[in-house]
């Protein structure tokens, strides 16, 4: 089964569009093309903004989830350093 080319796809999926632009002049087609280019840019920007918003939310959620673990790890490290210090003070081997 042969893959449809883009022209056939447009004519099948957007017949009203294809019919409407067939009769346009080159100047009108240029204007329409510019309009679609602007729309494509707006779509791209909207997509990027939504993705960035989602990434920002995920980053904040990650910080929230990591918080207790960071605090626990920090406390654990401080306690270990304190014990090593006490072992050294009491003449034990800390190496």
C-alpha positions in Angstrom: 0.0 0.0 0.0 1.6 3.3 -1.1 1.9 6.1 1.3 -0.2 9.1 0.4 1.7 12.2 -0.4 1.1 15.5 1.5 -1.0 17.0 -1.3 -3.5 14.1 -1.4 -3.6 14.2 2.4 -4.5 17.9 2.5 -7.2 17.5 -0.2 -8.7 14.5 1.7 -8.5 15.8 5.3 -9.1 19.5 4.6 -11.3 19.6 1.4 -12.9 23.0 2.3 -9.5 24.5 2.8 -8.1 23.0 -0.5 -11.1 24.3 -2.4 -10.9 27.7 -0.9 -7.3 28.4 -1.7 -7.4 26.9 -5.2 -8.9 30.1 -6.6 -6.7 32.6 -4.8 -4.2 34.8 -6.5 -0.5 34.6 -5.7 -0.7 37.8 -3.6 -3.7 36.2 -1.7 -1.7 33.0 -1.3 1.3 34.9 0.0 -1.0 36.6 2.6 -2.5 33.3 3.6 1.0 31.7 3.9 2.1 34.6 6.1 -1.0 34.1 8.3 -0.2 30.4 8.7 3.4 31.1 9.5 2.4 33.5 12.3 -0.1 30.9 13.6 2.7 28.3 13.6 4.9 30.6 15.6 2.0 31.2 18.1 1.5 27.5 18.4 5.2 26.9 19.0 5.4 29.6 21.6 2.2 28.3 23.4 3.7 24.8 23.5 7.0 26.0 24.9 5.2 28.1 27.6 3.1 25.1 28.6 6.1 22.8 28.7 8.1 25.4 30.8 5.2 25.8 33.2 5.0 22.0 33.7 8.8 21.8 34.2 8.6 24.6 36.7 5.9 22.8 38.6 7.8 19.6 38.5 11.0 21.3 39.7 9.1 22.7 42.7 7.5 19.3 43.4 11.0 17.7 43.3 12.3 20.2 45.8 9.3 19.5 48.1 9.9 15.7 47.8 13.6 16.0 48.3 13.4 18.3 51.3 12.9 15.7 54.1 15.6 13.5 52.6 18.1 16.3 52.3 17.4 17.3 55.9 17.8 13.7 57.1 21.0 13.3 55.1 22.4 16.5 56.5 21.5 15.5 60.1 23.0 12.1 59.6 26.3 13.5 58.2 26.6 16.0 61.1 26.0 13.2 63.6 28.7 11.0 62.0 31.2 13.9 62.0 30.4 14.5 65.7 31.0 10.8 66.5 34.3 10.8 64.6 35.4 13.9 66.5 34.5 12.3 69.8 36.5 9.1 68.8 39.5 11.3 68.0 39.2 13.2 71.3 39.1 10.0 73.2 42.2 8.6 71.6 40.6 6.3 69.1 41.6 5.8 65.5 39.6 8.0 63.1 41.4 7.2 59.9 
